[in-house]
Amino acid sequence: MKTSIENLALLGGTPAFPEYLHVGRPNIGDRAVLMERINDMLDKRWLTNNGPYVQEFERKIAEYVDVKHCIAVCNATIGLEIAIRALDLKDEVIIPSFTFIATAHALQWQEITPIFGDINSATHNLDPKAVEKMISPSTSGIIGVHVWGRPCEIEALKEIADRHHLKVMFDAAHAFGNSHHGQMIGNFGELEVYSFHATKFLNSFEGGAIVTNNDDLAQKIRNMINFGFAGYDQVAYLGVNGKMTEICAAMGLTSLESIDSIIAANRQNYLAYKQELSGVPGISVAEYDETEKCNYQYMILEIDEKISGINRDLLVKILHAENVLARRYFYPGCHKMEPYRSLYPNAGLKLSNTEKLTQKVLSLPTGTSINEGAIYRICQVIQFSILNHKTIKEQINIS
């Protein structure tokens, strides 16, 4: 336990953890069941092209979120690109800058301009008032992102989209298993896109899914992920190879069978962090709505340097030295990354909340690979660092 300045690893002490604790370390389901599926897949010699495990995975995802159609894809970025093309979005589309870069790239890759709207500093999600200000004659749609799995202001965004004759879809990469007003995320907008990347709480190694209640749109997307084929030797759309493989679906099914225990572990970790960090000056925990279904996938802090006396980046350095690989999400914001930084150098002028939040947010390890004892030690390091920030800064010559 850290009890003195000299014990901090940043100042020459021994790290609190002998092995790294990662944000997004994969959750692994029942290995024996996974291996049974892999052996069965190899015996059948059906490795891809809409095999039985992909079909089962799609069916069970659709059942879980009570949506009509689920189309599994090789990854969520390809899912976003296909969804954008299927909706015939063009010219300009409004998105938050406070998101993973894939949201913006999925547009720019197709020569569609991402227009960055500011966020609500309380929810971390796209602010409908900011969206309204960014609409132009060239706007074709809105992509809301359910950041940390917490739902966007769905109804407000839909109202704006309807009034301006725009299409709206959601990047639900964080939000599988979460609900909004009792209805599962996946049922909103024209469609929603999940991520089942290895770092997500439910993973298929690599993978994602597009979900929708629109029959025609679902069929179009299903054709598009297979080069546009609408039948044997019949190509109906411009398509790509976006299919999920059988081995990824096998992992996805195995993860899905463990979803309750994974969510329970995430929730227990969330409550443990909240308890240990309660009352620590300058630290606020991003909270989840306990009345809704939630995956508790992200453990997010905001660091208020004016109160804590220590900024987020120094706290990250301290934690990294202790082998706690905390992350700065989503730093520095898409608008400050290439090519957007060069293409739209003045975008930040309308993103004041985004720019402030990117300097405050810290993501901590959670999931099935961490326990309450580790959480207690992580929180002790954070609390000790804040209470002793003046001495720490003096030791490392930071004014």
ABEGO torsion letter per residue (X at the ends): XBABAAABAAAGBBBABABBBBBGBBBBBBAAAAAAAAAAAAAAGBABGGBAAAAAAAAAAAAAAGBABBBBBABAAAAAAAAAAAAGBBGBBBBBABBBAAAAAAAAAAGBBBBBBBBBAAAGBBBAAAAAAABBAABABBBBBBBGGBBBBAAAAAAAAAAAGBBBBBBAAAABGBBBGGBBBGABEABBBBBABAABABBAGBEBBBBBABAAAAAAAAAAABGGBAEBGBBABBBBBABBBAAAAAAAAAAAAAAAAAAAAAAAAAAAAAAAABGBBGBBBBBBBAABBBAGABBBBBBBAAAAGBBAAAAAAAAAAAGBBBBBOBOAEAAABOAAAAABAAAAAAAAAAAAAAAABBBBBBEAABBAAAAAAAAAAAAAAAAAAAAAAAAAGBX
